Amino acid sequence: MQSEIERKVGAYVDAHADELVGFLQTVVQSRSLWGDVPELKKLGDLLTARLRQSGVRAEQPDSGSPGMPNVLAHVGEASTGRNLLFCGHFDVYPPSKGWSFDPWSAPIRDNKVYGPGSTDMKGGTTAMVMAATVLGALGEPKGGQAIVLAVPNHFEGGEGTRRALDAGLTAEAGIVCEPTDLDICAAQRGILYMDITIKGVGAHTTYEEVGVNAIEPIVPIIQALKTKEFARPDHNEFGPEKIVNIALVEGGLRRCLIPEECVLTVDVRFSPSTSAAAVLEEVRGIVAKIAKGQKHSVDVQPQDSCVRNPRSPMNWIKGPIRDRLAAAHAAYAGKPPLPACHPAWPDTPVLNEHGIPSITYGPGSKYCYWDEEYVPIPEYLQAIKVYAATAANWFRG
């Protein structure tokens, strides 16, 4: 059963659905690729202008990445000092070569908007921005403020979110609007990116007895990291202890030269019951065992971004924010949301580590990236309703 404010929010979103979906298409058409400063600045300006057009207070503070600021907006009553934070990013991964149409055309097919980052996470980020405009139109929230933080550099380990929090941004609770299939993700995996550097001895192909090939040792290393013994598929309630991606291989100089160095980059997503330190120690033990007695040397180091901005896991979060958001979801979906552990890495742990109890909830698939990525329009519109209603109800006691 819907409350009065939930009915008002739902009716407003339904009446303006075409406009809300049209703006999502515009956002998805933006080529805001990770690290593309001009395009990310342009999209930040678009989001800021749309918020201001609706009477929402919006500014562009430093994100930690020169030339592409955060978007920070406030709607509601500032005098109480009470805040509820919504957080998302607008940088996206580049599309693969497997798309059958122009990835940036953002077509609507079968009630879905297609495009790079439509799920990860322009659907959620646009939904929270649009929720702020809905709240402004309805004169909500009363008794506090909804704060919207959109960052251009999430893929740097939550850089924009960390910068905003370090600058003093705070709230009673937070919702990170990453894609969750509209489940409530109150737990999530951590990440460790590692570079495994193998050093051999360079030589000409014809002088093989002198050279030590630095590429060949990656074969047993990859085999060891892809075993069930390393991944431990039946680890616990969160599923596998580790999800392992052999992400990059770089090595060699010329076709006629024995490669003297090779760097293997590995992406490990680990369970909340594990730690980055434990994963690193285990990998170092595996490669040391493989290298023992061989002529090559191996060094395993976490990538600099993981040292600067650790991607910590998050164990189950309980509390009012989870319950309030679940109630708003049920009001529109007719049933409670499912609890889940997010397999990727939203910024949610960063908020929790700064004392802001937070969960993750948003439109689109948790699995984030695929050829011809899309976000379902009904999920996008429902997310707008849930975000706005949660903010309106949060300050009502």
N, C-alpha and C positions, 0 to 999 in steps of 0.2 A: 504494500500500500504506500502510495506516494504522499509526502507532506506537501503543504501549500507551496513552499519554495521549490521543491522538486518538480511540481506540476508547472510552475512558472518557468523554470529553467528549460524543462522539456518542451513546452509550447514555444518558447522563443527560438530554441535551436531548430525545431521542426519548421517554423515559419521562415527561417533564414537559411535553410539547408543548402539551397543552390548557391548562395553567396559564400557560405562557409566552405563548400566543396570547391568552388571556383578559386578561392584564395589558396587552398591546398594545392591545386594544380599549378598555380603561379609559383609557389614555393618549390615544388618538385621540379619545375622547369629550370630553376636556378642551377647553374653549374658550380655549386659550392663545394668543390672537391677539397679534401684534406690538404691543407697547406697552401691553397690558392688564395693569397691575401686579397687581391682585388675583388674576386668573386665572393669571398666570404664577407668582406666589408659591404659589398653591394646588397647581399641578402640580409645582413644585420640592419642596414639602413631601411630595407623594405619592411622588416618586422617592426622596427621602431616607428616608422611612419604609420603603419596600420594601427598600432596601439594608440598613438597620439591622435589619430583621426577619430578614434572612438572615445576620446577623452580620458584615456588611461595615461598616467604619468610614466614616462619612459626616458631612460638615459643610456649612455654608452660608456661605462667605465672600462678601465684597463682589464684585459683578459690574460695578460702575461705574454701574449704574442703580438709584437709590434704591427700596427696597421690594421688589425682586425679586432675591435673591442667586443666585449660582452654586450648583451642587451639585457637591461635590468628595468623591470616595470613594477609599479605598485598600484593597486586599486583597493578602495575601501577607506576605512577610518584610521588615520595614522596616530591620532591622539592617544589611543589606548595603549600603544606600544606592543600590541599583540600581532604576530605575523604567522602566516602559513606559507611555506615555500613550495613552488613548483619549479622543477629543473629539467633542462633538456639541452641537446646540442643540435647544431645545424651544419656541421661538416659531415661529408659523406665519402664513402669509398668510391673509387672509379669503377665504372661498369666494365664487365668482361667483354670479350669480343663475340659472345654467343647470343647477343640480342638479335631478334628478327626484325626489329623496327628501331627508329631513332630513339635512343634511351631518354633523350631530353624532351620528347614531345608530350609526355605526361598524358597519354590517352586514358579515357575511361572505358573499360570493357567489363561486362558482367558485374557491374556495381563495385569496381575496384579502380583505384588510381595507380597507374604503373609509372615507374621511373626509379633511377638510382637513389637510394636512400629514402624511398617512399615509406618503407617500414622502419629502417634504421637511420635517423629516426624523425624524418620530417613529418610523419603522421602525428606522432606524439608531441613534438615541439610546436607544430602548428595548432594542434588541439589545445594545448595549454595557453597559447597566445590568444586563440579565439575564445577560450573560456574566460580570460580576463576581460575581453570586450563584452561578452555576455553579462558578466558581473557588473561592469560599468553601466551598461544599458538598463539593468534592473535595479540600480542603486544599491548593489551589494558588494562585498559583505558588510554587515553592520557589526560594530564592536571590534573590528580589527582589519587587517590588510591581507590580501592575497598578493604574494610576491612572485613574479615570473622571472627566472634567470635562464636565458638562452646563451649558450657559449659556442664559439667557433673552433674550439681546439680540444674537444673531448679526447680525441685519439692520441693526444700527448699525455694520457694518464689522468684525465680530469683537470687539466691545467687551468682552464677558465673557472671552473667551480672552486678549485683550491684558492685561486687568486681572490675571488669574491669573498670567500669565507675569511681568508687572512686579512682582508680589508675591513672586516667587521660585520659582514652580513650574518644575520642570525634569525632564527625562527623557532617556534614551539615544536614544529614537526615539518616533515617534507615528503613530497611525492616526486619521484624521478619518473619521467613520462616515457621511458624507453619501451619498446615493444614487448608485451608479455602474453599476447593472445587474450588480453583482458583478464588474465589470472592475476592474483596478487602475489608478487614475488617478494617474500619476506626473508629470503636467503639467497645467496649467490656465490658462484665460484670466484676464485682468485685467478690471477694470471702471472706467469713468469715467462718472459722472453729471454732466451739464452743464445749466446754465440759460442759455438764450439769451434775453436781455431786449431787446425791441424798443420803442423810445420814439418816439411820434409826437406829434401835437397834437390835443387834444380839441376838439370842436365839435358843434353840432347837425347832424342829418342834412341839414337844408335849407341849411346853410352849408358845403357840402362843399369849396368852393374854399379855405376857411381850414383845415379839418381835415386831418390826416395820419393815415390809418388804420394802427394798429400791428399789426393782425391780418393784413392782406393780405400783408405780406412773408414770413409763414411759409410760404406756398405754394412759392416758389422755393427757400427754404432746405430744406424737407422734400424737395423733388424732388432737390436736389443731394446730400443725405445718403443718399438711397436709390438712388444710382446704383452701377453696378458699379465705376466709377472710384474711388469712396470705399471701398466694401466690399472690393474686390479679392478676388473669390471663389476664385481659384486661387493664393492667396498662397504656401503652403508645406505641409509635412507636417501642420500643425495645422489646415489648412482655410482658410476665409476669414480675411483679416486682421482684419475687423471684422464683428460682428453688431450691427445698428442697430435700436433700438426708439424710435419717436416716442411717448414715454410720457405726457406731460401737456401740455395747452394751457390757459392761464389768461389771460383778458383781457376787457376791456369793462366798462362800468358799467351802462348801460341800453340798451334796444333803440333809442331815438331819439338816442343819442349816438355820435359817432365815437370809437372806443376810442383812448385816448392811450398805453396800455401793454399789452404782451402778453408773457408768459413761456412759452417753449417748452422743456420738459424732455426731454432726450435721454439714453438709456441705450446706451452703446457697450461691447460686450464685445470685447476685443482680444486678438490672438494673443500667446503668450509671446515672440515675436520682435519685438514692438512695445512701446511704452511709453505711459503715460498722457500724458506731456508731448508726445509726437509726435502723438497723437490730438488733444489740445487745440489745438496749433499749427495742425494741418491744418484743423480746424473753424473756428478764428478766421480763417484765410485765406479759406475758402469764404464765410463770411458778410460779410467785409469787401469782397470782390469784388462780392457781390450788392448791398450797400448803397452802393457807390461811385456818387456823383452823385445819390443819392436824398435825399428830405427827412427820412427817418427815421434814427435812430441804432441801432446794435446793439452789445451787449456780451455776451461769452461767458465764463462763470465756472464752474469746477468747484463742485459742491455742497459745503457745509461738511463734511459727513460724509466725503467723499472726501479732503478736505484733512487732517482730523483723523485719519482711519483709512484710509490709502490701500489700495485693493484691487489689490495688485500681482499680476502674472501669475507663473507658476511653470514653469520649463523642466524637462526630464526629470530626475527624481530617481532615482538608482541607489544600491544599497547593501543592507545586510543586512535592513532592515525590509521592503523590497520582496520580497526573495527568501524570507524566512521566511513572510510572509503568503501569497505565491504557493504555497508548499509546502503550507500548511494548506488553502488553497482546493482544490488538486488532490487532497488526501487525501479530501475529501468530495464533490467534483464529478466526480472521475475524469479530469479534464483541467486543464491550466494555465489561469489567467485571462487574458483579453485585456488588453494594455496600451492605455491610452486617455488622451486629453487631456480634462479636464472642461470642458464649455462654460460652466458657471456659476462661482460663486465660493465654495467651501468655505474654512474658516479655515486650510487647509494651509500656504499661504505664510507666515502669521503664525508658525507653529511653526518652519518652516525658517529664517525670518529671526532667530529667537531661538536658533538653533543646535541645534534638535531635528529631525533628518532624518525626514521624514514623507511619507506617501502617503495617498490617499483610497480608501476601499473601503466599500461599503454596499449594502443592499437597496433595490430600487426604481429607477425610471427617472432617468437623468441630467437629464431635462428638467423635473423638479421639480413643475410646477403645471399642472393642467388640470381641466376639469369632471369631477366624480366620480372624483377622484384615489384611487388605491389602492396598496397594497404587497402583493406576492405573499407568501403565508405561507411557501412553501418557501424563498424567498430570505431572509426574516426569520430562520427557524430555522437556515439554513445560516450566516448572518452570526454568530449567537450561537456556533455551533460554531467557526467560523474565528477569531473574536476570542479565545475562551477558549483554544483550542489554540495560537494564536500566542503568547499571553502565557505559557502554561505551558512552551512550548518555548524561548522567548526566553532564559530564564536557565539553560538546560541546556547552554550552550556552543555 
